[in-house]
Each structure stands twice: as structure tokens, then as C-alpha cells.
């Protein structure tokens, strides 16, 4: 299989590239590196089935790629609040113009197309847990709207191509995912805590820490992607771990795993920060036979061990 992975040098993208290569596929990884890093895929560069292209999908003529893709995985986008607030226009453009350009190539090549959407399309949800049928509670002009609305528009565009041209498209809505190769300064809670543990600083919690999140280990998520693209299901599918934890509980687990004698520091809450976030994955279990297998403690240990090793 010939695969194009946009955003392939990012956290999720690099793990996807790695898994595709292990499966014997040919992978073209495209990334402009504004939030990704070549270090994430450097270990793949010696593989003759892997090609890295440092280009911006907005300006790069993706149709000039020498292969005819069988599938396009469109992962390119800043994904953490500090990143999409730093790159607001880039975030909107890559999820709109970038998605359109990738879809156009998929149509021309007769390729399948996967667009990574997000639980952020639900905004600060008024229902709990969130099912795919929930339309969300999003502030369309708030500081997070460039990401939330960019992904919502991307979903609409993907479905328009599917309905008008019969394109085989896939819309995973990703809930919090973690694992090795996250950027420790990307502003999300697990990399924040790891960075603070490694530097012996207090674990900082925004707000009262009673807000909840669910955390899916990256290997589980990539497995779900590869199951999804083999189906004929084209509407959104929640992918995440339904086990729910408060941020305080997460902090205590990470303190225990690290063995570090560090305190917890509470800061002012973030704007439009959801109070609850938990996926209903009934649909994923039904159509994919998928359920996350890696428990939070196991995944956190794998992740923390990775960064301890990198620091040495």
C-alpha cells in the first residue's frame, strides 16, 4: 500500500508512519515542522520504503508526488492550545485549504482518505459522555475556535466529498492521546507533568483539578486507525479511552510512578477549558471490535521511562 501521511513528523504522525512501515507499506511523510520534528522520524529515514518531504501542505503541490497513493492520512495541524493559539491562521488553513487539497488528490487517485478530527468538536460538552450524535457546545469566536471550528469545517468538507464523489473517507474523533514523542512544551497535561517531574518542579494544575479527562495510549489509537480504514463506515467515530480521571488523580498517579517528592500547584483556570471529556466508544466497539488495552498506569510508565531515557 502507498500511503501519504501529512503531519507525519508529529507525535501521532510519526507513530502512524512507523506502524505502516512495519506492515510493509510505502510511506510518504509530509510535514513543515512548525510543530513536528524530524527527530520523530529520523529512525525511519534509512528505510527504502520511507520518504520525508519538508513542505507546507498549503503551498506544496501534493499532486507532484511521484507515487499514486492508495490512502491519504491527513494529520497535519497544530493540536495543542499553545500551538494553535500561536499559529491560528495556519491551523484554520491546514484544516480547510489543506484538507481540500488532500481530498482533491484522493479523488484524482481513487484513494481512501482519513481526516483526524478531535473531541474538541464537542467543545465544553453539555452531555456526558459524548456520543457521535452530539452536535457540541463550541464557542465559535473564542481563543480555541481556530482549532475547534477548523476541525468541524474539515469534517463537513470530508463528508461533502464522500457524498458528492463517493470517496471512501474516515473521520476518527480523537480524544486525549499520549505516549513517547509528545513535545514536552506543547501545553497538554501529561507532557506538562512529565516536564515538571524531570526538572523537579511542582505539578501545575489549571483550575481546581476536578475537571476530568480520559487518556488513550498512542499504540491503541494507531491500531484503531488501521481498523477503521478497512471498514465501509464513513461517519465520525469516537476513538479514545473511556476510563475517566480528574486532573488531580492524574497528578497523584504520576507522582507515584516517578517516585519524586514534588508538590502540586494550582493556577487560574484556562478559558473555555472543558469541565468533562469522556468518549462514548460504543460505535468503535461495534464496527471495529476495538477497545483500548493499555491501562493508564502502564502507558504512563512507558511514556515516563521514554523521557527519562532520552534525558540521559
N, C-alpha and C positions, 0 to 999 in steps of 0.2 A: 504494500500500500504506500502511495506517495502522500505525505501529509505536510501541510503548511501550518505552522504554529506562530501566530502573531503574539507578541509579548512573550516569546519563548525563553527569554533570558531572565524573566521574573521568577518569583517564588513558585507559583503554581506551574507556569510555563516550563520551567526547567525540569520539574518532576515529570511533567507530561512527555517532554522530549525524551527523557531518559527511559520511560516506560515503553514508548513507541519503538525506540531503538532496540530495546530488549526483546520486543515482539517481532523484530526483523523488518520493521518498516523503514522507509526513507523519509528523512525529516528535514524540511527547510524551516529554519528558525529565523524569524524577522523581529528585530527589536531596535528601537532608537536609543535605548539605555538611559532614558530620563529617570526611570525608577528601577529598571532592571540592571543587571550586572553581568558582564562577560564571564566573571569568575564562577557564576552559577552553572555555566555550560562548558567551561574550559576543559573539564574532564571528558567531554564528549567530542571535542574537536579533532581527535585522532581517528574517529570512526568514519570510514569512507561513505557511510550512508547518512552522514550529518553535514549540513552546510549552514553556517551562520551568516546572516546578512544584516549589517547595521544600517538600518534605514527607518525613516518615519513612514508609517503606512499611509499617512495623509498625502505626502508628496511623492512617495515611491510608486512607480508604475508596476504594480504587483503582477500585471499580465505579462511582463517581460521575463518572469521566472521561467527557466528552461524546462521545467517539468510540467506535466499535466496532473494537477492534484486530484486525488480520489476523495480527499476530505480537507477542509479548512477548519482549524480550531482558532477562533478569534478571541484571544485572551488579552489583547493589548488594551491597557487602560491603567492610569493611576487608580489605586484601590483603597488606600488608607486616607483618613481625613486630612492629615498634614499634607499628603501628596496632592490630593485633588483640590485642596484649597490653595496650594502653591501653583498648581497648573490647571486652573479652572477651564480655560478655553481649550486647552489640549484634551482635557477629559471629555468635554462636550463633543469636540470634533472627532475624536477617535471612536466614540460610541455612536456617532451619527454618520459623518462622511466616511470614516474608516470602515464602519460596518457595511455601508452601501457599496464601497469599492470591493470589499471581500465577497459580498454576496453576488456582485456582478461577475466576478471571476468564477465563483462556484456555479453560477448559471451557465456561463460560457463553457466550462469544463465538464458540466454534468456531475459536479462533485457534491458530496454531502457537506453540511455547514453546521458547526456548533458555535453558538454565541454564549459566552459566560455572563449570565445575568447574576443577580445578587439578592439576598434577603433585604437589602436596602430599598427595594421597590415597595416594600410594605411600610416603610417609614417608621414612625413611632406607633406600633400597631394597637388597635382598639380591640382586637380579638386575640385569643391566646389558647393554644399555639396557632401558628399561622398556616393555613391551607392555601393551596394554589388558587383557589376560587376567591380568596380575599383580595380586594382591589387596593387596599392600602390606605395609609393616613400620612401623606407626604406633604411637607411644606415646599411648594414649587419655587419659592424665591429665597429660601433660607440658605445658610452657608454650605449645607450638604447637598443642595439641589442640583449642582452640576453633575454629581455622580448619580444620585437617585433618579433624576429626570433623564439623564443621559442613558441610563440602563433601561428605563421604561420606554423611551423612544426606540432604543435598539431592539427591544422585544417586539414593538409594533412593526418595525421595518422588516424584521426577520419573518414575522407572520404574514406580512404583505407579499413578500417574495414566495413564501410557501403557498399561499392561496392563489396568487396570480400565475405562478410559473410551475407549481408542483414540485418545487425544490425540496429536497429532503433536509429539513432543518431541525435543530435540537436546542432547547432552552433550559439548561440547568440553572436554577436559582441557588447560588452558593451561600450557605451560612458560614459562620466563623470557622476558618480552617487554619491550622498551624502545623509547624514542623521545621526541620532543618532548611536553611537558606532564606528564612524570613530576614528582612532588613531590621536590625535591632533598633533603628531610629525611625521606623515607619509609623510610630504613634499608636499602634494597636496594643492591646493589653498584655498579651503573652510576651511579645518581644520587648515591651517596656519592662516587664518584671524581670526577664532574663538579663537585660542590660543592667538593671539595678542590682541584681544579685551578683553579677560578675564584677561590678565596681563597688560592692559593699555599701550601697546606698539604700535608704528606706524605699519600700514599695509604695508607689504613689497611686492612690485611688481617687478618681474624679467623682464627686458627689458623695452619697452616703454608703456606697458599696453594696447596696441592696438590689441594684439593677442586675438582671440575670442575662446570661449568655449560654449558648451551647457551643461546644468546641469539637471539631472533626479533625482527626489526624489526616495529613495530606495523602498518604497512601490509600486510605479508604476512599477519599474523594476521586482520585485519579481512576481507581477501579470502577467507580460509578460512571465516570465519563465514557469509559470504553464499553461498558454495558449499554449505556444509553444510545450510542451511535449505531448499535446493531438492531435497534427497535424501529418500529414504524409509528412511534409516538412523537408528536411534534409540538404539543403544547408545553407550557412551563412545568418543570419538575423540581420540587424542593430536594436539595442534597445537603445533608448536614447530620450532626449527631443530636438526637432528641433529648439526651441527658442534659438537664438544666442546672446551672450553678450560679450562685451570686458571685460578684467580683471579690467579695471578702472571702468566700470559700476558696476561690481560685488562688488568692494570695496566700492563704494558710497552707494549701496543698504545695505550692511552690516553695514556700519557706521550709516546709518539712522535707521535701525532696532534696533541696540544696544543702540542708544542714547548717545554713547560715544563721547567725544571730543578728537579724535585722528587724527593724520596726516597720510599721505601716503608717503612712502619712496620708491624710485626707485633704484633697484640694477642692476648689469650686467645681461644680458640675459643668459639663460641656453643652453647648447649645444644640437643641434638637436630638440629644442623645436618647435612644430608645430605652424605655424602662424594662422591657421584656423582649427577649428574642429567642424563640424556640421553634424549630421546624416541625411541622406535621409531615412525616415521611411515609405515610400510608401508601401514597401513589407510587413512590420509588420502590417500596417493598413489593407492591403488586405487579408492576410492569418490568422491574429489573431483577426481582428476587434479591435485592440489595439491602444490607443493614450494616452500619459501621461495626467493625470487630475490635478496634483498638480502643481500650479504655483510656480515660483521661490521664490517670497516673502513669500508665505505660507510655503514652505518647509524650507526656511532659518530660519523662525521664530520658527518652530517646532524643528529644529536642535539646534539653539542657546538656546532656552528655556531648552532643554535637558541638555546641558552642564552647563548652569547656575545652574540648579537644582543639578547636580552631584557635582558641586564645593562647594555647601553649606554644 
